[in-house]
Amino acid sequence: MKTFLFTGRTLTLALTACLAAANWAWAAPADAPSADSEAIALSSLSFAITGGTHPPLENSVAGYPVSVITQIWQDIQASPQPAFAIGTGNYMFSYNSTTGTATAQLDDYLTARNAYSNTFYPAMGQEECDGTTTDNCTSTSGIALYNYDAFVQLMLQPVSQTLPYYTINFAGTNNAWTAKFVFVACNAWSTTQASWLSTALSQATTYTFVVWGANLTDTSNPCLTGTGSDNFTTILNSYPYSLLISGGTGGQFEYNASQNEVVVSNGGEPLTSNIDYGYVIAQQQTNGQIVFVEYDYLTNVAQAAFEVGPTVIVQPVAKVKPASLTFPARKVGTTSPSKDVTLTNTGNGALTIYSIAASGDFAQINDCGTSLAAAASCTISVSFTPTASGTLTGAITIADNSQNNVGSQQTVSLTGTGE
């Protein structure tokens, strides 16, 4: 049995064996990733997840699940109130021919959402395109964009977004932790968004959550049918992330530990699983883990729970010491005693060393090889043989993959005097 403490609630659940690993004392690493300059400051990371709210019949305004959605947002507002909320898409079920139905359904949704006083960040689902899984709402797709335009105007503009894909950054007190929420629009997919996603995921943060309106079983979605660098899962699997937060039209809640994915689409649309309508509250624990609890919207009884940890970023970090060497004056054509430079890998992954070179009237020998293990060091011995009188300069240049950058270079400035 494991007990998680929340302000105002205590949850006791028999969880999977992975939760037993949470009994370690967590602290930010010395080289904790820096937060984006626009990161929102929070004392602790807490957020709600809801999604999948469309009515059972297309173009139905009278059948929109207002009572379910209203209750969910009232529950989220109640103690413990999370710092913000995110949505996993599909807030409407409107035939994409006029703006009327989409706008009316979103108006109902946002009226219910007003029961929650903090910020809500929505992801785009297929219904915010035209409801067809395979369709792609872009400016060149030829698809009428009534649903899309209503979504952008009514749901994205209030959070200062003009595109359906965006990143929201958060940071703890004194940058003790950082988190990014990367919102992907699978049904507005393009090479531009694919490139943006790679860049967004490459930014190091303590926690990374990827939020989208599809799920990994929706293989016909536009972002999943691309190849190579244009495929969502290819990009996703190229970077570390804490959790994939998914939606879709399944009317279900499901945690897929093997795929590092949670599906939350039981926010009002017709259900397809034995878990009732509900919502998820995620809250950071003192050990750094994030606990996710799914609650029934009527009883507030926990129906499921799991936890994830900080994103583990495996990368080498090259450090050289000293940063410069100065050799005393010596006669032209004679060689000095060597001075040493230490190259250390302070990261948690192997450092690949492509080359080590000396320039000017300087030479080097080293015992570094082509790879340096995490926490290991090697020595570069530098000598000086002046070919002319006066002050002479050069450098030791180390080409490596520090911080997973194959173009990384470390340099040591060299100075000597010939006489």
Secondary structure, 3 states (H helix, E strand, C coil): CEEEEECCEEEEECCCHHHHHHCCCCCCCCCCCCCCCCCEECCCCEEEEECCCCCCCCCCCCCCCHHHHHHHHHHHHCCCCCCEEEECCCCCCCCCCCCHHHHHHHHHHHHHHCCCCCEEEECCCHHHCCCCCCCCCCCCCCCCCHHHHHHHHHHHHHHCCCCCCEEEEEECHHHCCEEEEEEECHHHCCHHHHHHHHHHHHCCCCEEEEEECCCCCCCCCHHHHCCHHHCHHHHHCCCCCCEEEECCCCCCEEEEHHHCEEEECCCCCCCCCCCCCEEEEEEECCCCCEEEEEEECCCCCEEEEEEECCCCCCCCCEEEECCEEECCCECCCCCCCCEEEEEEECCCCCEEEEEEEECCCEEEEECCCCEECCCCEEEEEEEECCCCCEEEEEEEEEEECHHHCCCEEEEEEEEEEEC
